[in-house]
Amino acid sequence: MDKITAVYADEEGSILDAPLLGMGRIGAENRLLTPEDLIPLPESADLFLMPDRKAIGQTKEGEVLPIGGLAVAAILPAGYTRTHLPAYEAEEGAEELPLYGYTAVVLYRDELCCTAIYTDENEKWDPANYNTHELKKLVKRTKKDLPGNRIVEQVANCSLEWHCLTAENLFYRRWECGVPTSPVCNARCFGCISLQESECCPSPQERITFAPTPEEIADVCTYHLSVAPDGIASFGQGCEGEPSLAADRIAEAIQMTRARTKKGQLNMNSNAGYTEGVKKIIDAGLDTIRVSIISAREESYDTYYRASYKLEDVKNSIRYALDKGLYVSLNLLYFPGFNDREEELKAWKDFFRELPVQMVQLRNLNLDPDAFLAIMPKQEGKMLGTRRFIATLERDFPHMTIGSFSHYVED
């Protein structure tokens, strides 16, 4: 009963337990799991099979063995930060995995468990609040209210086809809604979710192909902020490129919106690499900004983002936002065995001393683990583990909130 047991999937896709001890992976290293590593599998989590990858486990004598079945992974709902990847043995010629955040799954006390920490309690993002039977009717209502608006058409597709939660909020008239604005980007992120250079790992979302006018942007922002409780209109969603490259149009739209309503908040999710564009949008009246980032070390940052700008440009944008009094959060792309390396944590400490952002949002990095590690700089120091990484930041920077979601910022 108290053993942590490895699981695998058979040819029919049934999940079975194996007579081996359950393991998880940090970076490229497989480790035995302890009860402290585990939480019950969340009700809204999904279980995925990992093609071309054998499940593995450990004997009582310490020998690691493959299991005659596929490895199994959990895909966690927002609010949970994974601490271990699945332990597996990839077959020769294994195809690259789709863009998901693979998390270790085991059996413990007759219950499926996964390796994660609940990092943000926010009922607004509970999957039970989305994809309801009335969504199609609500989409039709908004299309009628804003006829011909291409942004509405885009997020309607994102809602009904891709089940994007921020897209759906426009139609539910609540909380944070996405307002995509830019079809282009100044980075080529290895794990981009809207545009990949090849079909090795197809993108889970379709990027917009048009540049909306300031009027289209302002109409959507005004529509949402005028009626939504805790309303946030967010530029820079998964179905677009970098919004700061549309700075002229967004800045004009912000001014138009604020001439119509003072309600709610205007947010931008950005890589913050184009500082002049970021400044223009901030000066137009932006309320909050969330900056996507994976590392505070230049070598690691450049390897992942493959951008036309440098990390120093990102820091300059953040500094300007803080100086202007904006609420600044980081969208920290998290991968167990990478961000928690000693050298990465040291760089983050220096970063937060220089730039005291108000919040860090931990986001599970959706990538094939082996493909990611193959391109990133080689490890220099120890892997400290996710729990220690988070605990250290909480101890050293008590002013900074660590969570998973954008929160409505009270004045």
SULPE-V153455 format. One record per helix or strand of 3 or more residues. SS is the DSSP state (H for helix, E for strand). FROM is the first residue (numbers start at 1). LEN is the number of residues. If there is no record, write none. Layout:
BEGIN
ss | from | len
SS | FROM | LEN
SS | FROM | LEN
END
This chain:
BEGIN
ss | from | len
E | 4 | 6
E | 15 | 7
E | 23 | 4
E | 29 | 4
H | 35 | 3
E | 46 | 13
E | 64 | 12
E | 80 | 3
E | 88 | 3
E | 102 | 7
E | 111 | 4
E | 116 | 3
H | 123 | 3
H | 127 | 3
H | 135 | 11
H | 150 | 11
H | 165 | 8
E | 174 | 5
H | 199 | 3
H | 214 | 14
E | 229 | 7
H | 243 | 18
E | 265 | 6
H | 275 | 10
E | 288 | 6
H | 298 | 8
H | 311 | 13
E | 327 | 8
H | 342 | 13
E | 359 | 6
H | 369 | 7
H | 386 | 11
E | 401 | 3
END
